[in-house]
Amino acid sequence: MNKKEIDLYRDEMLERMTRLEEKHQSHFEVTKEIRVDVKSQNGRVRTLENRQSWFAGTLATITFVFSSLIAWIKGAS
């Protein structure tokens, strides 16, 4: 290979590396956005799951109290 071919090859490789770096940066930015979205969704899901647990616990307590009350009334008569 002569100097002209080597210089041409180096220029092509430099262009390829530049394009790859741009793509890498673009993918990195998209990944950061996705990460932020997932964090916010996880927070919302956690809140909903906590509310659901409280609701289920409240219903279980109410059911237990009323069934105990009914059993006590039935047993007393």
C-alpha positions as CSV (number, residue, x, y, z in Angstrom):
1,M,0.0,0.0,0.0
2,N,1.2,3.4,-0.8
3,K,0.8,6.6,1.3
4,K,-2.3,7.8,-0.5
5,E,-4.1,4.5,0.1
6,I,-3.1,4.5,3.7
7,D,-4.3,8.0,4.2
8,L,-7.6,7.2,2.5
9,Y,-8.0,4.1,4.7
10,R,-7.4,6.2,7.8
11,D,-9.9,8.9,6.7
12,E,-12.5,6.2,6.2
13,M,-11.8,4.7,9.6
14,L,-12.0,8.1,11.2
15,E,-15.4,8.7,9.6
16,R,-16.7,5.3,10.7
17,M,-15.5,5.9,14.3
18,T,-17.2,9.3,14.3
19,R,-20.5,7.8,13.1
20,L,-20.3,5.0,15.7
21,E,-19.6,7.5,18.5
22,E,-22.7,9.5,17.4
23,K,-24.8,6.4,17.4
24,H,-23.4,5.4,20.8
25,Q,-24.2,8.8,22.3
26,S,-27.7,8.7,20.9
27,H,-28.4,5.2,22.3
28,F,-27.0,6.3,25.7
29,E,-29.4,9.3,25.8
30,V,-32.3,7.0,25.0
31,T,-31.3,4.6,27.7
32,K,-31.1,7.4,30.2
33,E,-34.7,8.5,29.3
34,I,-36.0,4.9,29.6
35,R,-34.3,4.6,33.0
36,V,-36.0,7.7,34.2
37,D,-39.4,6.5,32.9
38,V,-39.0,3.1,34.6
39,K,-38.2,4.8,37.9
40,S,-41.3,6.9,37.8
41,Q,-43.4,3.9,36.8
42,N,-41.9,1.8,39.7
43,G,-42.9,4.6,42.1
44,R,-46.5,4.7,40.9
45,V,-46.7,0.9,41.0
46,R,-45.3,0.8,44.5
47,T,-47.9,3.3,45.6
48,L,-50.7,1.4,44.0
49,E,-49.6,-1.9,45.6
50,N,-49.4,-0.3,49.0
51,R,-52.9,1.1,48.7
52,Q,-54.2,-2.3,47.5
53,S,-52.6,-4.0,50.5
54,W,-54.2,-1.5,52.9
55,F,-57.5,-2.0,51.2
56,A,-57.3,-5.8,51.4
57,G,-56.2,-5.6,55.1
58,T,-59.1,-3.3,55.9
59,L,-61.6,-5.6,54.2
60,A,-60.2,-8.6,56.0
61,T,-60.5,-6.9,59.3
62,I,-64.0,-5.8,58.7
63,T,-65.0,-9.3,57.5
64,F,-63.4,-10.8,60.6
65,V,-65.1,-8.4,63.0
66,F,-68.6,-8.9,61.4
67,S,-68.2,-12.7,61.2
68,S,-67.1,-12.8,64.8
69,L,-70.0,-10.6,65.8
70,I,-72.5,-12.8,63.9
71,A,-71.0,-16.0,65.4
72,W,-71.2,-14.5,68.9
73,I,-74.9,-13.4,68.4
74,K,-75.8,-16.9,66.9
75,G,-74.0,-18.7,69.8
76,A,-75.7,-16.5,72.5
77,S,-79.2,-17.3,71.4
